[in-house]
Amino acid sequence: MTKIKLSQTLKFLTGRLNSVTGGELSLRLDLGKEHIKPGDELEARATLLCPDKMRTVDFVAISLEGQVQRDGKWQEFSKTAEVAQEIELPANYEFVIPIVLYIPEDAVFTQEGGHWRLKARAVVNGAVDPKAEATFEVRP
């Protein structure tokens, strides 16, 4: 019996998905800063590239995750918003979504900084689901 490596299987499945959807979709997150102070705004952008053919963006979910200190305890912080609902994109089009997020004043940080994540997920044509993630630090 021939063994198939997991990496080969993933390449095959990715190739099959790309042939079904008509090309590769890519989603990228770009942060304006790598370090931010609690209470400041983080400016970022999500870029969705739709090559080859026209597609419909069902929605893009933007999530912010980190930790805050409330009532003397560390608590998980997570907020999500859906944007760009039902947008028609022509072939070979780059769709840019500007993002401005407020970082809570009680964001937990230590001397090393608090680690936060910005995530984006696009649902295109009801099935294709590209994702992107960027990390940054909250420092005094």
ABEGO torsion letter per residue (X at the ends): XBBBBAAAAAAAAAAAAAAAAGEBBBBBBBBABABBBBGBBBBBBBBBBBBGBBBBBABBBBBBBBBBBBGGBBBBBBBBBBBGBGBBBBBGBBBBBBBBBBBBAABBBBAAEBBBBBBBBBBBGGABBBBBBBBBBBBX
